[in-house]
Amino acid sequence: MSMIKCPECGKEISDKAYICPNCGYPISNAGAPVGKEENISNEKSDMLTDENIKCPVCGSQYYDVSNGIPIYKKIFELWALGFILPKTRDKYKNDMIYHCKKCGTIWDNNKIIQQGTDKSLKISPAIPVTIGVLSILFAVILAAIAFTVDPLFKVLLMITACLMLSAGVLSLMSIGKQNVVNASCILYQISGIFFIAIFLLGRMNLIPLLITVVFFWCMKTYERKLS
């Protein structure tokens, strides 16, 4: 996530934000002002439909929905059909209220009801930076060890070192980016599998595996903070 300056108050905000969380000034997709009105523009309203629903403040797609469908209709259709009819969903579509799980903003298809604050702007980047640097150093050590062992063990160590290096680079790039954090966690998991294989072959103790588990746990903790 890159940062831009709000044209109204001059403070740094997410480039995904549709309004400034500090002063409420509306921001266009390109970062240019779109006028100081209270309602979301038609362009943004289109984005708040179907699979393209995003928080108008932080751009997150992690949200809860209160769809406004009467309880008796929900119970009847779920009991009789096992699902809610698309016709019913469309009928009450304009009554849907969304609550962003990332920044707390509450909105409907026409306006922002309660403005939240983009959490990713407040979360310290210390975890991904530290884990990224340590992972890269760990990868260099593994590569150095690989040149001192037999061919089979060397191949396994070099693959693991490459995975660890990639995970470290992604960790450094993951500040405020949940999808990149998730990708780094997957690489740590794969690295862990290789360390287990090496351990079962009797060529290494469990210390590298424990280090990888710590890296994975730290990045998962950072991912939860972004959620």
N, C-alpha and C positions, 0 to 999 in steps of 0.2 A: 504494500500500500504506500503510494507516494503522497506527499503533502502539498497543499496549495494554500494561498493566503486568501482569506475572506475579503472581498472588495469593500465591505462595509466597516468591519472592526479591525481588519488587518491581522487577525490571529490565524495561526496555522490550523488547518482542518484536513480531514481525509478527502482525497480526490473522488471518493465514492459517495460523499455526502451530498444530498440534494438541498439541504438547508444548513446554515452555520449553526452548530450546537451552542455557540457562545451568544450570538445576537439574534438568531432566527432568520437571517437574510437568506433568501432562496438562491441556490447555485444551480446553473445549468450543467448538463453532462460534460461540457467542455471546460467547466470552471468559470464561465462568464455569468454575470448577473442576469436574472430573467425577470426582474421586476419585484417589487416588494408587496406581493399579495399574500393573503393568508392561506388561500386554497392552493393545492398542488395543481400544476399545469396539466392539460390534457395528455401531453406526452408522458408525464410521470404517472398519471392515472392508468394509462395503458400498460405501464410496466408493473402496476400493482394488481395484475390479473393473471389467472392460471399459473403456469409454471414459472412465470417471470416476476412473481411477487418478491419485492425487496423492501427492506426498511428504508423510508425516505431520508433518514438521518445518516445511518452508517452503511447502508447498502447490504446488510446481512440478510440471508435467506433463512435464518434460524428464528422461528417465531411461533407463537401460539395463536389459534384462531377461535373466535367466538362467532359462529356463523348466523346467529339470529333466527335459526329455524325453531319453531315452537316445539317444546318438549314432547307433546302428544304426537306430533308428526314424526319426530325422530323415533320414538318408541314403536309406533305403529309400523312404519316402513322397515325399520330394522328387524322387527319381529316377523312381519309378513314376508319380506323380500330378502332380508339379510344385508341390505345396503340402502342408502338414501338415494332416491331417484334423482337423476341429473336435472329433471324439470324442477324439482323442489329446490335444489341447490341454486339453479339460475334465478328462480323466483325471489329468493332471499339473498341473492348475491350482494346487493347494495347495502344490506344490513350487516355484512361481515365486518368484524372489528379485529384488527391484528395487534399483537403485543410482541415487540421485538425482544428476544431473549438475550441479545447482545448488549443493547444500550438502553432498553426499557421504554422506547418510544411506543405510543399507542396511536393507531391511525385507522381510518377506513378508506374507501375508494375515492373519497372526495377531499379529505382534509386530514391534517395532523390534529389529534385530540389532545395528546400530552407528549411533549417533546422530551426525549432522553438525551444521554450523552454517549458518544462513541467511546466505549471502554478501551479499545485498542490504542487510543491516544494517551491513555494513562498508565498502561501496563509497561513496566520496565523491560527493556530488551536484554537485561543481564543474563537471563537463562539461555536464550538461543545463542547469544554471542559467546558465552563461556563454554557451553556444550559444543558449539561449532569449533572453537579453537582447540579444545581438548581432544575432540574426535579427529581432527586433522593431525595433531601431534601423535595420537595413538596409531593412526594409519601409517605414519612415517616409521614409527618403531616396528610395527608389524612387517612392513616392507623390508626394513633392514634385517630383521630376523630371518625373513624368507630366503635371503641369499646365503644363509649359513646352514641350511638343512637339505634333506634329500628331495628329489624332484616332486614326488607326490605331495609331500607336506608343503613344499614351496608353492605349488599351484593353489592349494587350499588357502594358504596364508595370503598370497597375492590377491586372490579373489576377495577375501575378507577385508584386506587392506583397501581395495578399491571401493567396496561397499561402504566402509567406514569413512573413507575420504569423501565420497558422494554425500553421505548423510551429514557430515560436518559442514560441507559447502551449503547444503540445503538449509541446515540449521541457521547459518549466518544470514541466509537470504529470507528467512521465515518471519522476520519481525513484523507482527501485525497481520500475517497472511496465514490463515488457518489451513488452507489446502496444502501449502508448502510444508507446514509443520507436520501435517498428516503424512505427507510423502517421506519426510525424514524419519518418522516413527516406523514406517514400513521397512525402510532400509535397515534400521537398527534391529528390527525383528529378524530380517533375513540374515544379518550378520550374526545374531545370536544362534541361529540354526547352524551356521557354519562352525561356530565355536563349539557347539555341542558335538558336532560330527568329529571335530579335531580332538576333543576330550575323549570321546568314545574310542578313538583310534589310539589313545594312550600317548599322544604327542604333546599335550599341554594341560596345565591345571585349569581350575574353574575361575581363576582371577580375571582373565579377559572377558569371560561370559558375564561375570558380576559387574564389571565396568560397563559393558554394553547395556545391561539391565538398568543401571543407574542413569545412563544417558537417555534411554527410552523413557524411563519414569519421569525424568525432568522435562522432557519435551512434551509428554502427555499432560503433565501438570500445566505447562504453558498453554497447551491447546485448550484445556478446560477453562483457563482464564479468559481466552478469546471468545469462548462460546457464549 
